[in-house]
């Protein structure tokens, strides 16, 4: 199963750095990875191609921060919840 959604670039900027104007719309495609399923070899190959194509937009300085990015975002948005 895959999910497709049209979104504004501005909604995605907190998650990914995109080269388009904030007011433009893009189609977001989410495809789950099932590494042990041979049926998805074609999907995995397609995902690798997309990842390769998008890698040029990656901010190498932010990659080490990705591991804790969601927790930090929630803390900034909602404050320290004590968990």
Backbone as JSON, one array per atom type, in Angstrom:
{
  "sequence": "XXXXXXXXXXXXXXXXXXXXXXXXXXXXXXXXXXXXXXXXXXXXXXXXXXXXXXXXXXXXXXXXXXXXXXXXXXXXXXXXXXX",
  "N": [[0.85, -1.17, 0.0], [0.54, 2.18, -0.79], [0.8, 5.69, -0.12], [-0.45, 8.66, -1.35], [-0.27, 12.16, -1.48], [-1.17, 15.54, -1.97], [0.64, 18.35, -1.14], [1.53, 21.52, 0.35], [4.66, 23.07, -0.19], [5.57, 24.58, 1.94], [4.49, 23.27, 4.15], [6.07, 21.05, 4.33], [8.64, 21.91, 4.79], [9.62, 21.97, 7.53], [10.42, 19.37, 7.78], [11.87, 18.48, 5.55], [14.29, 19.84, 3.34], [13.4, 21.57, 0.59], [13.7, 22.44, -2.89], [11.83, 24.18, -4.0], [9.51, 26.96, -4.26], [7.84, 28.16, -1.34], [5.08, 28.39, -1.59], [4.32, 26.68, -3.57], [2.89, 23.55, -4.71], [3.4, 20.07, -4.05], [3.54, 16.58, -4.85], [3.4, 14.07, -2.51], [4.72, 10.94, -1.97], [4.4, 8.02, -0.22], [5.87, 5.05, 0.49], [5.9, 1.95, 1.96], [8.68, 0.13, 3.33], [9.47, -3.18, 2.83], [11.6, -5.23, 3.54], [12.03, -8.01, 3.63], [10.35, -9.14, 1.84], [10.01, -10.53, -1.21], [8.36, -9.7, -3.26], [8.39, -7.01, -3.31], [10.68, -6.08, -4.49], [10.85, -4.53, -6.82], [9.64, -2.19, -5.95], [11.47, -1.44, -3.97], [13.7, -0.92, -5.52], [12.77, 1.26, -6.96], [12.39, 3.08, -4.87], [15.03, 3.39, -4.02], [16.06, 4.72, -6.24], [14.62, 7.13, -6.09], [15.47, 8.08, -3.6], [18.14, 8.48, -4.2], [17.94, 10.46, -6.12], [16.91, 12.54, -4.58], [18.91, 12.98, -2.78], [20.69, 14.99, -3.41], [19.61, 17.26, -2.35], [19.88, 17.08, 0.33], [20.79, 18.27, 3.53], [23.79, 18.11, 4.69], [24.88, 18.88, 7.13], [22.81, 18.67, 8.91], [22.14, 16.01, 9.13], [23.32, 14.42, 11.28], [21.67, 15.27, 13.35], [19.19, 14.15, 12.99], [18.35, 11.88, 14.39], [17.34, 12.63, 16.88], [15.49, 14.51, 16.2], [12.62, 14.48, 16.07], [11.8, 14.2, 18.75], [12.92, 16.53, 19.79], [11.51, 18.45, 18.35], [8.88, 18.01, 19.31], [9.25, 18.67, 21.98], [9.91, 21.38, 21.76], [7.53, 22.33, 20.7], [5.48, 21.49, 22.48], [6.56, 21.64, 24.99], [8.4, 20.45, 27.89], [7.28, 17.37, 28.75], [7.8, 15.67, 30.76], [8.29, 12.98, 30.37]],
  "CA": [[0.0, 0.0, 0.0], [1.27, 3.45, -0.8], [-0.02, 6.85, 0.18], [-0.14, 9.84, -2.14], [-0.95, 13.34, -0.97], [-0.71, 16.83, -2.47], [0.91, 19.22, 0.0], [2.3, 22.73, 0.09], [6.07, 22.98, 0.17], [5.76, 25.18, 3.26], [4.15, 22.27, 5.18], [7.12, 20.04, 4.38], [9.94, 22.5, 5.11], [10.18, 21.56, 8.82], [10.87, 17.99, 7.7], [12.83, 18.28, 4.45], [14.64, 21.05, 2.61], [13.0, 21.41, -0.81], [14.2, 23.55, -3.72], [10.74, 24.92, -4.6], [8.91, 28.07, -3.53], [6.98, 27.69, -0.24], [3.66, 28.4, -1.96], [4.07, 25.65, -4.57], [2.4, 22.27, -4.23], [4.12, 18.9, -4.5], [2.9, 15.32, -4.51], [4.21, 13.27, -1.6], [4.45, 9.51, -2.13], [4.97, 7.25, 0.87], [5.84, 3.63, 0.19], [6.56, 1.23, 3.05], [9.74, -0.8, 3.0], [9.31, -4.55, 3.32], [12.88, -5.76, 3.07], [12.02, -9.46, 3.55], [9.31, -9.53, 0.9], [10.56, -10.51, -2.58], [7.42, -9.04, -4.15], [8.62, -5.57, -3.29], [11.99, -5.74, -5.05], [10.68, -3.43, -7.77], [9.39, -0.98, -5.15], [12.72, -1.06, -3.32], [14.56, -0.32, -6.54], [12.2, 2.59, -7.24], [12.67, 3.91, -3.7], [16.46, 3.72, -4.06], [16.25, 5.75, -7.26], [14.07, 8.39, -5.58], [16.38, 8.54, -2.56], [19.34, 8.95, -4.86], [17.61, 11.72, -6.78], [16.69, 13.57, -3.56], [20.09, 13.15, -1.93], [21.37, 16.25, -3.72], [19.0, 18.32, -1.56], [20.12, 16.81, 1.75], [21.67, 19.18, 4.25], [24.73, 17.19, 5.36], [25.12, 19.35, 8.5], [21.67, 18.33, 9.76], [21.95, 14.56, 9.2], [23.55, 13.88, 12.63], [20.62, 15.71, 14.27], [17.94, 13.51, 12.64], [17.97, 10.86, 15.37], [16.58, 13.24, 17.98], [14.74, 15.64, 15.65], [11.2, 14.45, 16.41], [11.69, 14.47, 20.18], [13.22, 17.95, 19.98], [10.38, 19.19, 17.8], [7.76, 17.9, 20.26], [9.6, 19.44, 23.18], [9.79, 22.81, 21.42], [6.13, 22.67, 20.44], [4.6, 21.22, 23.62], [7.27, 21.79, 26.25], [8.85, 19.21, 28.5], [6.12, 16.71, 29.34], [8.25, 14.86, 31.9], [8.46, 11.56, 30.03]],
  "C": [[0.89, 1.24, 0.0], [0.29, 4.58, -0.58], [0.47, 8.01, -0.67], [-0.93, 11.01, -1.58], [-0.33, 14.58, -1.6], [-0.54, 17.75, -1.27], [1.63, 20.48, -0.46], [3.74, 22.5, 0.53], [6.29, 23.52, 1.58], [5.43, 24.2, 4.39], [5.25, 21.24, 5.35], [8.47, 20.6, 4.82], [10.47, 22.15, 6.5], [10.8, 20.16, 8.78], [11.99, 17.8, 6.67], [13.05, 19.61, 3.72], [14.35, 20.82, 1.14], [13.4, 22.64, -1.62], [13.1, 24.42, -4.32], [10.23, 26.03, -3.68], [7.92, 27.52, -2.5], [5.51, 27.61, -0.62], [3.32, 27.33, -3.0], [3.56, 24.38, -3.92], [3.24, 21.15, -4.82], [3.3, 17.66, -4.14], [3.86, 14.5, -3.67], [3.77, 11.82, -1.75], [5.15, 8.77, -1.0], [4.75, 5.78, 0.57], [6.56, 2.9, 1.31], [7.64, 0.3, 2.53], [9.45, -2.15, 3.64], [10.52, -5.32, 2.82], [12.87, -7.28, 2.9], [11.02, -10.0, 2.54], [9.84, -9.39, -0.53], [9.65, -9.8, -3.56], [7.71, -7.55, -4.27], [9.99, -5.17, -3.83], [11.9, -4.56, -6.01], [10.43, -2.12, -7.02], [10.66, -0.51, -4.49], [13.67, -0.4, -4.31], [14.07, 1.09, -6.87], [12.5, 3.55, -6.09], [14.14, 4.31, -3.68], [16.74, 4.8, -5.09], [15.76, 7.11, -6.78], [15.0, 8.95, -4.51], [17.65, 9.11, -3.17], [19.1, 10.31, -5.51], [17.45, 12.86, -5.76], [17.92, 13.85, -2.72], [20.83, 14.46, -2.19], [20.82, 17.42, -2.9], [19.23, 18.14, -0.05], [21.08, 17.85, 2.33], [22.58, 18.31, 5.13], [24.99, 17.59, 6.81], [24.01, 18.92, 9.45], [21.48, 16.82, 9.94], [22.25, 14.0, 10.59], [22.45, 14.24, 13.63], [19.3, 14.97, 14.05], [17.45, 12.54, 13.71], [17.08, 11.43, 16.47], [15.66, 14.36, 17.5], [13.28, 15.64, 16.1], [11.0, 14.78, 17.88], [11.93, 15.96, 20.46], [12.08, 18.82, 19.48], [9.2, 19.18, 18.78], [8.02, 18.7, 21.53], [9.46, 20.94, 22.93], [8.33, 23.22, 21.27], [5.26, 22.56, 21.7], [5.27, 21.41, 24.98], [7.68, 20.44, 26.8], [7.67, 18.56, 29.22], [6.51, 15.79, 30.49], [8.42, 13.39, 31.62], [9.88, 11.23, 29.72]]
}
